[in-house]
Amino acid sequence: MWVGSLELDLLLGDVHSLKEKRSLVRPLVAELRRKFEVSVAEVDHLDLHRRASIGVALVSSDQRHLTEVLDAVERFAAYRPELELLSARRQLRTSED
């Protein structure tokens, strides 16, 4: 069993309130969940209106599949015009770790 996680640190574009932030982050989280069938949540910078940290997790029996999905999630976030991907931190673990 392989477990992978990805933390995306995002800078949001022209956002001036937490309400505007929610209007960008919620659809992103929902689309990642639907499109890639991963677990997703906003995990940090909850009180800052121009920053967001999104956590993504996935379990797979195959490391290659896990890597492909996490790569696709990272690319998807990186190419969103309304935000800037500042960093992406990834962890892969096996049940034998």
C-alpha positions as CSV (number, residue, x, y, z in Angstrom):
1,M,0.0,0.0,0.0
2,W,1.2,3.5,-0.9
3,V,0.1,6.7,0.7
4,G,0.8,10.0,-0.9
5,S,0.2,13.6,0.2
6,L,0.7,16.9,-1.4
7,E,0.5,20.3,0.2
8,L,-0.1,23.2,-2.1
9,D,0.8,26.7,-0.9
10,L,-1.2,29.2,-3.0
11,L,-1.2,33.0,-3.4
12,L,-4.6,34.1,-4.5
13,G,-5.1,36.9,-7.0
14,D,-7.3,40.0,-6.5
15,V,-8.9,38.9,-3.3
16,H,-9.8,41.5,-0.6
17,S,-11.8,39.5,1.9
18,L,-12.3,36.0,3.4
19,K,-15.6,35.8,1.5
20,E,-13.8,36.3,-1.8
21,K,-11.2,33.8,-0.8
22,R,-13.9,31.2,-0.1
23,S,-15.4,31.8,-3.5
24,L,-12.0,30.7,-5.1
25,V,-10.9,28.0,-2.7
26,R,-14.2,26.0,-2.3
27,P,-14.6,25.4,-6.1
28,L,-11.0,24.4,-6.4
29,V,-11.3,21.9,-3.5
30,A,-14.5,20.5,-5.0
31,E,-13.1,20.2,-8.5
32,L,-9.9,18.5,-7.3
33,R,-12.1,16.0,-5.4
34,R,-14.3,15.3,-8.3
35,K,-11.7,15.3,-11.1
36,F,-9.0,13.3,-9.4
37,E,-10.9,11.3,-6.7
38,V,-8.6,12.4,-3.9
39,S,-9.1,13.7,-0.4
40,V,-8.7,17.5,-0.2
41,A,-9.0,20.1,2.4
42,E,-7.9,23.7,3.1
43,V,-5.3,23.1,5.9
44,D,-3.5,26.4,6.7
45,H,-3.6,30.2,6.3
46,L,-7.3,30.0,7.2
47,D,-7.4,33.6,8.5
48,L,-5.4,35.2,5.6
49,H,-7.4,36.4,2.7
50,R,-4.7,36.2,0.0
51,R,-3.1,32.9,1.0
52,A,-4.3,29.3,1.0
53,S,-2.8,25.9,1.8
54,I,-4.5,22.9,0.3
55,G,-3.8,19.4,1.4
56,V,-4.3,16.5,-0.9
57,A,-4.1,12.8,0.0
58,L,-4.4,9.5,-1.9
59,V,-4.0,5.8,-1.2
60,S,-3.0,3.4,-4.0
61,S,-1.5,0.0,-4.5
62,D,0.8,1.3,-7.1
63,Q,3.5,4.0,-6.6
64,R,3.4,5.0,-10.3
65,H,-0.3,5.6,-10.2
66,L,0.1,7.7,-7.0
67,T,2.8,9.8,-8.6
68,E,0.9,10.4,-11.8
69,V,-2.2,11.6,-9.9
70,L,-0.3,13.9,-7.6
71,D,1.6,15.3,-10.6
72,A,-1.7,15.9,-12.3
73,V,-3.2,17.7,-9.2
74,E,-0.1,19.9,-9.0
75,R,-0.3,20.8,-12.7
76,F,-4.0,21.5,-12.4
77,A,-3.4,24.0,-9.6
78,A,-0.3,25.6,-11.2
79,Y,-2.3,26.5,-14.4
80,R,-5.2,28.2,-12.6
81,P,-5.1,31.8,-13.7
82,E,-6.7,33.2,-10.5
83,L,-3.9,31.9,-8.2
84,E,-0.2,31.4,-8.1
85,L,1.4,28.2,-6.9
86,L,4.1,29.2,-4.5
87,S,5.3,25.7,-3.5
88,A,4.2,22.1,-3.5
89,R,5.5,19.6,-0.9
90,R,5.0,15.9,-1.5
91,Q,5.4,12.9,0.7
92,L,5.2,9.2,-0.4
93,R,5.1,6.4,2.1
94,T,4.6,2.7,1.9
95,S,3.0,0.4,4.5
96,E,6.5,-0.9,5.2
97,D,7.9,2.5,6.3
